[in-house]
Amino acid sequence: MIHSRIVGTGSYLPGEPVTNGDLVARGIDTSDQWIVERTGIRSRHLAPEGVSCSELAEAASRNAIDAADVDPASIDLIIVATSTPDYIFPSSAALLQARLGIRNAGAAFDIQAVCSGFVYALTVADKFIRSGSHKRALVVGAEVFSRILDWNDRGTCVLFGDGAGAVIVEASEEPGLLASAIHADGAYNPILCVPGSVSGGTVIGDPFLRMDGQAVFKFAVKVLGEVAQEVLAEAGLGTDDVDWLIPHQANIRILQATARRLGLPMTRVITTVDQHGNTSAASIPLALDLAVRDGRIGKGSRILLEGVGGGFTWGAVLLGM
């Protein structure tokens, strides 16, 4: 039987950290205490003007390729999870393919599932590999959310950051991705969305991120708990069998509430929201790479990844490293 397995991780954060104090100095009506108490965020990274999603994705991908020690030409599938692509088209995955000089990739495409994007992308890559059609995939979550923030809305602009994380997934005789589940319910779209578009060169509607924070919190905690139990049941395992939980890094209160629902102590939750803010589709692979590189996650570790995002979308993946 063919399985899929992560063999390398990488990440990239643009520029120097931007602290809460830096945002106050820029004229945003907030305070470090207000942000930390409500979100746990202390800093984030913001891409300089002109830096694109595919540029961040390239840097993270090269780090993952180096970690996996593979030839880029051997990659036959590229999936980029993003809500902030370079262009309407071509896809950021195709642009990433060109940046990496990979000419023979069997497929390259984007997935738009917002903050659940990386979980969606990893699940799709697993299906391709297990089918036998592809042997080695590059899966990336990359975002420049700073481009869609209303810097006059302190309730949202302080929450988000930019960055990218990537993994190399390849066919293996040894099980790696143990179980996965992805879901969506578009009826919840008004509570987190960017309700605008471009038509005839003009912005139609609202081009900025809008969010009902309380509604998102309640929904996120509910579905993250449910989908975690779903994938554990599929794998025939329980929470005691999980070494590390890596949730989407949206808000420390959501992370804490999700851990409580699963009966996991925060000492078994990988947390980066304080350093990176909410980087949407990039948050899970960023946290995964950090924990791999600092030694917390290694060979034999069992990890539960889960995300929830606008759409609404949500999902989870149970991994063996």
C-alpha positions in Angstrom: 0.0 0.0 0.0 1.2 3.5 -0.8 1.2 6.1 2.0 2.3 9.7 2.1 4.9 11.1 4.5 6.4 14.5 5.3 10.1 14.3 4.8 11.1 18.0 5.2 9.7 21.3 6.5 10.6 24.9 5.9 9.3 28.4 6.7 10.0 32.1 6.0 9.0 35.3 7.7 9.5 38.6 6.0 11.4 41.5 7.6 11.9 42.3 11.3 9.1 41.6 13.9 6.6 44.4 14.2 5.6 44.7 17.8 2.3 45.9 19.3 4.2 49.0 20.3 5.3 49.6 16.7 1.7 49.6 15.6 0.8 52.1 18.3 3.7 54.3 17.1 2.2 54.1 13.6 -1.0 55.7 14.9 -3.3 52.7 15.4 -5.7 53.4 18.3 -4.7 50.4 20.5 -2.2 49.3 23.1 0.1 46.4 23.8 -2.0 45.5 26.9 -5.3 45.5 24.9 -3.9 43.3 22.1 -2.1 40.8 24.4 -5.1 40.4 26.8 -7.5 39.6 24.0 -5.3 37.7 21.5 -2.0 36.7 23.0 -0.2 38.4 20.1 2.9 40.4 20.8 4.4 40.8 17.3 4.0 39.8 13.7 5.9 40.1 10.4 4.7 42.4 7.6 5.9 42.0 4.0 7.6 45.0 2.5 5.8 46.7 -0.4 6.2 44.7 -3.6 6.9 41.4 -1.9 4.4 38.8 -3.2 2.9 35.6 -2.0 5.0 33.5 -4.4 8.1 35.2 -3.1 7.4 34.2 0.5 6.5 30.7 -0.8 9.7 30.4 -2.6 11.8 31.1 0.4 9.9 28.6 2.6 10.0 26.0 -0.1 13.7 26.2 -0.6 14.2 25.7 3.1 11.9 22.6 3.0 13.7 21.2 -0.1 17.0 21.6 1.7 15.7 19.9 4.9 14.3 17.0 2.8 17.6 16.9 0.8 15.7 16.3 -2.5 16.2 17.5 -6.0 13.6 20.1 -6.9 13.2 18.5 -10.3 11.8 15.4 -8.6 8.8 17.3 -7.3 5.8 16.4 -9.5 3.0 18.2 -7.6 2.9 21.8 -6.2 0.0 23.0 -4.1 -0.1 26.5 -2.6 -2.8 27.3 0.0 -3.4 31.1 0.0 -6.1 33.7 0.1 -3.7 36.5 -1.0 -2.3 35.2 -4.3 0.0 37.3 -6.5 -2.6 37.7 -9.3 -6.1 36.6 -10.2 -4.3 34.2 -12.5 -1.9 32.5 -13.0 -1.9 30.7 -9.7 0.8 31.4 -7.1 1.6 27.7 -7.4 2.5 28.1 -11.1 4.5 31.2 -10.3 6.3 29.3 -7.5 7.1 26.5 -10.0 8.8 29.0 -12.3 10.7 30.6 -9.4 12.0 27.2 -8.3 12.9 26.3 -11.9 10.8 23.1 -11.9 9.7 22.4 -15.4 8.2 18.9 -15.1 5.8 19.2 -12.2 2.7 17.1 -13.0 0.4 19.7 -11.6 0.6 23.1 -9.9 -2.5 24.8 -8.4 -3.7 27.0 -5.6 -6.3 26.1 -2.9 -8.4 28.8 -1.3 -9.7 27.7 2.0 -8.4 30.7 4.0 -7.0 29.6 7.4 -7.8 25.9 6.8 -5.9 26.1 3.5 -2.9 24.1 4.6 -4.9 21.3 6.0 -7.0 21.2 2.8 -3.8 21.2 0.7 -2.1 18.5 2.7 -5.2 16.3 2.5 -5.4 16.8 -1.3 -1.7 16.0 -1.7 -2.1 12.8 0.3 -4.9 11.7 -2.1 -2.8 12.3 -5.1 0.2 10.4 -3.7 -1.9 7.5 -2.4 -3.5 7.2 -5.8 -0.1 6.5 -7.3 -0.3 9.3 -9.8 2.3 11.5 -8.1 5.3 10.6 -6.0 6.6 13.9 -4.4 4.6 17.0 -3.5 5.5 20.5 -2.4 2.7 21.8 -0.1 2.9 25.4 0.9 0.8 27.9 3.0 1.7 31.5 2.1 0.0 34.7 2.9 0.4 38.5 2.6 -2.7 39.3 4.7 -1.3 42.8 5.3 -2.6 43.7 1.8 -6.2 43.1 2.8 -6.3 44.8 6.2 -8.1 48.0 7.0 -5.5 49.7 9.2 -8.3 51.9 10.7 -10.0 48.9 12.1 -8.1 48.0 15.3 -10.3 45.0 15.9 -8.8 43.2 12.9 -5.6 44.9 11.7 -3.6 44.0 14.9 -4.4 40.3 14.5 -2.8 39.3 11.2 0.7 38.8 9.8 2.5 37.6 6.7 4.7 34.5 6.2 5.0 31.1 4.6 5.5 27.5 5.6 6.2 24.5 3.4 6.5 20.7 3.5 7.8 18.1 1.2 5.4 15.1 1.1 6.4 11.9 -0.7 5.3 8.4 -1.3 6.3 5.9 1.4 5.8 2.3 2.5 5.6 3.6 6.0 2.4 5.4 7.1 2.8 9.1 7.7 -0.5 10.9 7.2 -2.7 8.7 9.4 -6.2 10.3 9.0 -7.7 13.5 7.7 -11.1 15.3 7.5 -12.1 18.5 5.8 -15.4 20.4 5.9 -17.2 23.5 4.8 -20.4 25.4 5.4 -20.9 28.6 3.3 -23.8 29.7 5.3 -21.4 31.1 7.8 -19.5 33.3 5.3 -20.7 36.7 6.7 -18.8 36.3 10.0 -15.4 36.3 8.3 -14.9 37.5 4.8 -13.5 40.0 2.3 -16.8 41.1 0.7 -15.3 42.7 -2.4 -14.1 42.0 -6.0 -12.7 43.7 -9.0 -14.8 44.4 -12.1 -13.7 46.6 -15.0 -10.7 47.7 -13.1 -12.9 49.0 -10.2 -13.3 47.6 -6.7 -16.8 46.4 -6.2 -17.9 46.1 -2.5 -15.5 46.1 0.4 -11.9 45.0 -0.3 -10.9 44.6 3.3 -11.2 41.8 5.8 -14.3 42.0 8.0 -14.9 39.8 11.0 -17.4 39.2 13.8 -14.9 38.1 16.4 -17.3 36.7 19.0 -19.1 34.6 16.4 -15.9 33.3 14.9 -14.6 32.3 18.4 -17.7 30.3 19.2 -17.8 28.6 15.8 -14.1 27.9 15.8 -13.9 26.2 19.2 -16.9 24.0 18.4 -15.7 22.7 15.1 -12.1 22.3 16.0 -13.0 20.1 18.9 -15.3 18.0 16.7 -12.9 17.6 13.8 -10.1 16.6 16.1 -12.2 13.8 17.5 -13.3 12.8 14.0 -9.7 12.2 12.8 -8.7 10.5 16.0 -11.7 8.1 15.7 -10.8 7.4 12.0 -7.2 6.4 13.1 -8.5 4.4 16.1 -6.6 6.6 18.5 -7.3 8.9 21.4 -5.9 12.3 22.6 -3.4 10.4 24.9 -1.8 9.1 21.7 -1.1 12.6 20.4 2.3 14.1 21.2 1.6 17.6 19.9 -1.4 19.6 18.8 -0.8 22.3 16.2 -3.9 24.4 15.8 -4.3 27.3 13.4 -2.7 30.2 15.2 -5.6 32.6 15.3 -6.0 33.7 18.9 -4.5 32.3 22.2 -8.0 32.1 23.7 -9.2 29.8 20.8 -6.1 27.6 21.3 -6.7 27.4 25.0 -10.4 26.6 24.6 -9.7 23.9 22.0 -7.0 22.3 24.2 -9.5 22.2 27.1 -12.1 20.5 24.9 -9.6 17.8 24.0 -8.3 17.4 27.5 -4.8 18.4 26.4 -2.5 20.6 28.5 -1.1 23.7 26.8 2.3 22.1 27.3 1.4 19.8 24.4 0.2 22.6 22.2 2.6 24.3 19.7 2.0 28.0 20.0 3.5 30.7 17.8 0.6 33.2 17.7 2.5 35.5 20.1 5.4 35.8 17.7 3.7 35.6 14.3 0.0 36.7 14.8 -2.5 35.1 12.6 -0.8 34.2 9.3 -3.9 32.3 7.9 -2.9 29.4 5.7 0.8 29.8 6.7 0.2 29.5 10.4 0.2 25.7 10.8 3.3 25.0 8.6 5.1 27.9 10.3 4.5 26.3 13.7 5.3 22.8 12.5 8.7 23.9 11.1 9.6 25.8 14.2 8.9 22.8 16.4 10.8 20.5 14.1 13.8 22.8 14.0 13.9 23.3 17.8 13.7 19.6 18.4 10.3 19.3 20.0 9.0 17.3 17.0 11.1 14.5 15.6 11.0 11.0 14.2 8.2 9.1 15.8 6.2 12.1 16.9 2.5 12.0 16.4 0.9 15.4 15.6 -2.6 16.6 15.2 -2.9 19.6 12.9 -6.3 21.5 12.7 -7.5 24.7 11.1 -10.7 26.8 10.8 -11.2 29.8 8.5 -13.5 32.0 6.5 -15.9 30.2 4.2 -16.5 28.7 6.6 -14.0 25.9 6.3 -12.4 23.6 8.8 -10.4 20.4 8.9 -7.7 18.3 10.7 -4.9 16.0 9.8 -3.2 13.4 12.1 0.4 12.9 11.2 3.2 10.5 12.1 6.6 11.9 11.6 
